[in-house]
Amino acid sequence: MDAVTQVLGERGVVLGVASLVLKEGMTAERAEDVVRAGVAAGAVAIDTARAYATVDDEAVGERLAKVARDARPGLPIITKAGHFRIATSAWDADGSAERLRHDAEVSREVFGAPPSLLLLHRADRVRDIEESVRTLAELRDEGVVETIGLSNASIEMLEQVSAITHINAVENRLGLGVDNFEEYRYCADNDIAFLAYAPFGGPQAAPLATRVPRVAALAIARETSVHRLTLAALIDALPGLWPVVGPTRVESAADAAAAGRDEVDDDLRSAFAEDMRSRDVPLPGLSEVGAE
């Protein structure tokens, strides 16, 4: 079984819950409605973390993931350890064996089953990455978690830990027209699933339609959203990649999650490839792979 199948089982969109916990004014009822809408529309997994918490409740984000799994039994749950909230606007990181083991066991208790995938949340802030990865490997071997990986990890870090164990997945930011694809390529070459958060570039990025004008034109003609078409094209073009989206409205959650089930035709493949090339986004060979 390859990493792609082992971690998530099928291609598609992963629904992230960070904004449903951390966005000001979000209510628990609305957050649960958004999660259920995304699951019903076809999200292939739910992405949460110990850090997606309030000052008074460290398990808010993980209970939202449990809501998703209750709506669709067997839905893979991705969570993250070693990063946690300590105040209203403050978080801390701790990649020690003690902390990771504690977080993993609490996550398993909240879910009522081992997490499908446990990621070291802030790999870029860990003092001893080798200790952290050895602990993750032990947790996987013991059955506390099913698979393991890193989040916010550089290629240098991935090469360093490859001598310790094979990790199953990486979750890094990958905004179209904003970030480079180096970590994705490394993972694709090394049988590591790649979870791409902030695929639209985040709130500071230029509007998506201005970065993918050809796809935007197709979206208008097909009476659908540019975000949905872009997600479908991204999944089609980049093997082993799952976009992680964080909608805060029922409508946007359903729209984004449904992209993973959309058929991608040659017109959309061509429009997406041309939009990427026009912005000097390096996709040589990848669009051709998606078009086979």
Secondary structure, 3 states (H helix, E strand, C coil): CCHHHHHCCCCCCEEECHHHHHCCCCCHHHHHHHHHHHHHHCCCEEECCCCCCCCCCCCHHHHHHHHHHHHCCCCCEEEEECEEEEECCEEEECCCHHHHHHHHHHHHHHHCCCCCEEEECCHHHCCCHHHHHHHHHHHHHHCCCCEEEEECCCHHHHHHHCCCCCCCEEEEECCCCCCCCHHHHHHHHCCCEEEEECCCCCCCCCCHHHHCHHHHHHHHHHCCCHHHHHHHHHHHHCCCEEEEECCCCHHHHHHHHHHHHCCCCHHHHHHHHHHHHHCCCCCCCHHHHHHC
